[in-house]
Structures are given as structure tokens and as C-alpha cells.
Amino acid sequence: MPELPEAETVRRQLEQQLVGRKIIQSWARLPRITFPNIETFARETQNQTIIAAKRRGKQIYFPLSNGQNLLIHLGMTGQVRVIPGEAVLLPDSFHKHIHAALALDNSTQLIFTDPRTFGKIGVSVELPFLQTMGPEPLDEDFDAHALAQKLAGRATKIKNALLDQKLVAGLGNIYADEVLWLARVHPETHANNISTRKMREIVGHMKPVLERAIAARGATLQDGGYQDVFGQYGEYHPHAYGNTGKPCERCGAPIQRGVLGAGKSGRSFHFCPKCQKRKEAK
């Protein structure tokens, strides 16, 4: 489930491969992951030059020469590759999990695959997520104190608060668990029961964790779902997420897994029961 570090890794790699290239041909075949629709996607991307590679939170987007933006959201299992190819796309030869492809003017092809089809690829002039997302820990003007105050005022559990993209952009299950493990805070603790000092510590871990993960090209979990543009696995190893039953690297107690919420909407969390004891106001 790619998050900010994985999206930034892919963005940086695609920036080197795509910027300045002209899209000669566009193709897609799964309407529910291609927006606004396949026909518009093909028409608005074809014969356009990719002028930049950008990202906000987990969203990757590429401004085009006609004012549109090519958008890619990796979802849980989405992957992109830039491979040598023919000047003309040959969809009949594509594997069933390839859902979109672009032929570029340097005889390479951008291929989007997604076995579980939770990802998205599309084209749009408007980028509403730029207005709705909260501050990003990697922003130059990131105000850690202001974010700590906002989080401290929430009555929700801290893990849910960290996943709210309107409060802070880019954190998902992996790195929310990571900063909470580092701060020794139980994921189910209500945000408004966390001290100001501890909340600042949580926020203070965000940027360093994300930077370390980016330097390691992201994290690949046991399912092997995430790979970068070159087909390589990320080398960041989370301390908590995905480590159920393994010893805590700090104290040796087995990492445990829990779920916030019920049913399909429930979000998993991982924690050390010894280092991250749940403490609530009485």
C-alpha cells in the first residue's frame, strides 16, 4: 500500500524518465480506474508533452502542455514501469493486469499495472486535492507546532487522526504506526488525551521517518506489492507495521496487531504492548 515515501520515490524516478517527452499514443481499458473516462483520457493526453513531475501526499501528477494533468494514484498494488517499446502500442500483447499505457517519443512506453485495481489513472485540469489536503511534513513551511495543536484538539484516536489527509498529508498505515512506535504512543489513545509534549514528539518524528524511507526507496511489505519504476523492492523496514508476532526491536516483546473500526472500513494498526501502553485520562 504505497504511501508518501513510495509515491515520492516513483515520482523522482519518473521525473528523470518522462519530463520533456511527448506522448505519441495513449491507451486504457478499465473504465472504473480511468477517469473521467477512457475516451477523454486518450484524447487529452495524446500528442502532449510532459512538462513536470509533481506529488502531493500520495498523489502523483504530471502537468501536460495542454494544461491538463496526468494523474496516477498507486492504490494498494499499482505499479508503473518505463520500458523500451515500439512506437505504436500493441494492447493485444499486454498482460491482463496492464490497464493503461502511453507510448513516448523516445521509443519507450509508460505502463500502468494494478492486479487489485484499487489504483487510479486519469487526466484532469483541476487538482482539488491541493486545496483539501493538510500540511505535508516535507514542506519547507511545515509548522510542527500548529499541527500538534490541531491533533491535540481531536477527540478521535490518534492513529485515525494521523490518517486524516485534511490534517496531515501523506501518512498512511505504515508510517502512522512508525511515528507512534517511535514516540511510544498506543495507536488507540485518544488524541485529546495525549500531552502537549508527547504530541510534539509524535509530529517531530514525521519528517525524519519520511526522509529515511525515501532514502531507502520506500517500504515493501511481505506481500511484495510495492516495487519502484525499475522493479526493485523498497528497502525501508518498519519497526511496527506488518511485524505481527516479531520481537519489538526496542524491548523484545512481540508486536501485536489491532483494528480500528469494524468491517471492511476497519484500519489495522501495529504496536508494541510493552513500549506503547495505552493511557487514557480517568
N, C-alpha and C positions, 0 to 999 in steps of 0.2 A: 504494500500500500504506500506508494511514493508520497513523500511529504516535501517540505521546503528544500532540504538538502539534496534530495534526489531530483526534484524539479530544477534546481539551480545547476546541478551537475549536467543534466541533459541540455539545459539552455546554453551553458557555456560551450559544450561540445558542438551543438547545432549552430551556434553563432559562427564558429570557425568554418563550418561546412556550407552554410546556407546564405549568409548575408552577401548581397551583391549578385546572387544567382537569379536567373529568370525562370519562372515556371512555364514549361512548354506545354504540358498536358496534366490534367487533374482527373482523378477517378475516385469514386467511393461507391459502396454498395449496401450499407446497412443504415436505413433512414433514421432509426431511433438513436444512433450515436453520431449522426452527421447533421449539423444544424446550419442554417434554418431548414435546409433540405438538400438533397444530393444535387439537384439541378443548379441551385443558387451557388452552392459550394464550388462546383466545377466552373461555372461561368465567371464568378468573381475572383477566382484565384488564377485561372489560366491566362497566360501571357503577361503576368505581373511579376515585378522584381521584388524580392525580399530585401527590405532596407534596414532591418534591425531585428534583434532577438531579445525579447524582454520577458520579465516574470514578475508576478505579484502573488505572494503566498505560494500556493501550489499551482497557480495558473500560468501557463507559458503562452506567449503570444508574439506574433511576428507582423509588424506593420508592413503593408504592401504599398506599391507605388500608386495604386488607385484609391488610397485612403481606407481601404478595408484592412482587417486584421485576421490573419490566420491564427486560430486558437487551437491549442492542444491541452487536454486535461487527461493525465495518465490513468486516473481512476485507481483500481486495485492492481490490474495486471497489464495495463497499457505499456507498450514499448515502441520506440521509434528507431529506425536504422537509416543511415545514408549509405547506399551500396552502389557499386558500379552497375550500370544497366544500359538497356537500349534507349535510343532517343524516343521510342514510342513504347508506351506501357502495353503489357500483354496480360490483361487480367485473367484470361483463361488459365494461365500457368500459376496464378497466385494460390498460396495455401489458404485454406478456409478461414483462418484467423486473421488474415490480412484484410482490413476493412477500408483502407484508403491508401492512395499512392500519388505522388507527384513526380513527374519527370522534369529534370532540370537541364539547363542549357550547357552543362559541362559533362553530359552523359552519365549522370548519377541519378538515383531515384531515392526519394524520401518515402519510406514505408512505415505505415502505422498498423501495428498488430495489437489485438486485445482478446485473448481467449474468453474472458468472462464478460466482456462488453459493458463494463461499468465506466469506461473512459469515454471521452467525447473529442470530436474533431469538427471544426466548423469555420465559418467566416462571419465577421460582423464589423460594422463601423463603430458601434457603441461598445464600450467596455464598462458596464455598470459596476462590476466588482471593484474597480478602482475607487469608487466612492463609498461602497458599503463595507469594505474591509477595514479592520482596525490597523493600528501601527504594526510595523514589522520590526523585530529585534535587530535586523541588519541595517535598518535605515540610519542614515547619518544623524538625523534629528530625533532618533528614538529617545523618548522620555521615560526612563525606567520608573522614576518616582510617580509620575502620573498614572502609568499602567498599574503599579502596585496599589495605588489608591482606588482605582476603578475595580480591580479584582477584589480588594478587601471589602467593598461595599456589596458584593454579591451574596445572596442567600443560598446559592446553588453549591454543589460540591465542587471542590477546586479542580478536579480533572475535567468536569464538564465546562467550567469557566475557561480553562485553558484551551479547550477545543472550539470555543465560540470565536469564529473568524471575525466577528464585528468588534471583539475586544482586542484580539491579537492575531495577526495574520501569519499563517504558515505552520503552526504547531498542529500535529495530529497525534494519534495514539502513541506512536513510538517516542517522539521527543517530549510530549507532555509527561509520559511516565519517566523519561530520563531526568528532566529537571526536578521532578518531585522526589525521585530516588536520591539525587544529589543533595537536595535540601532536607532530606529525611522527613518528608511530609506524606502522610497517608492520602491516597487519591480520593477517598470518600470524605475527607474532612471538609466541612462547610467553609467556604472562603471567608465568610464574615466571622469565623471563629479562629482565624489564623492571625497571629500577632503581626504588627506592622514590620517588625524586624525580620520575621520569618518570610513574610510576603516579599519584602525587598530581596531576600536571599533567593527565593524562587525566581523572581524576574531577573535577578543578576546572573543566573545560570543560563538563561535563554540564548544570548548571543554567543558565548563561548561554546556551548554544546552544538549549536547550528554550524558554527565555523569549523569545529573539529570534524563534524560529519561531512561537510562539504569537502574538506581537505582529503577525506577518505573516500570520496565519490559516493557518499550515501551508505545506507544500510540495506543489505539483502538478508531477509529472514529465511527460516528453514524451508519455506515453500519455493524459494528461488524465483519468486515472481518479478522482482526488480532487477533489471540489467541496464547498463548505460547504453549510449548510442553505439558503442563498439562491442556490445555483447559481454561486457565484463561485469562481474558482481561487485557491489559496493563493499568496502572493507571496514565500515564502522560497525562495531559490535556493541549493541545496547547493554546496559547494566541490568535492566529490568524487563523491558518488553520482549516477549517471546521466549523468556528463560524459565518458564514454569518448571519447578522441581529442581532446578540447578542451584548450587550454593551461591548466596549473595557474595559478591567479591569483597565486601566490606567486613561482614561478620560471619559468613558461612551458613546462615540459616537458609532453608530452601525458599526460593522465590515463589510467591503464590499469585494466583490469577483470580480476579473477580469480574463482575459485570455490573455496570451502571445502567439502570433501566431494564425493561422487560421486552421479550420477543426479539424480532429482527432489528428493532431500533436500539437494542442494548449495546453499549460500548464496553469493550473489555479493558481492564487495567491490570498492571502487574506491579508487585511491590514486595518489599521485604517485611515480614511481620515483626521482626525484631528491631530493625532500624527505623521503620516507618509506622510506629504505633499510632493508632487513631486516637486523637484527643479532641474532645468537644467540650464546650462550656457547659457547666452544670446549671 
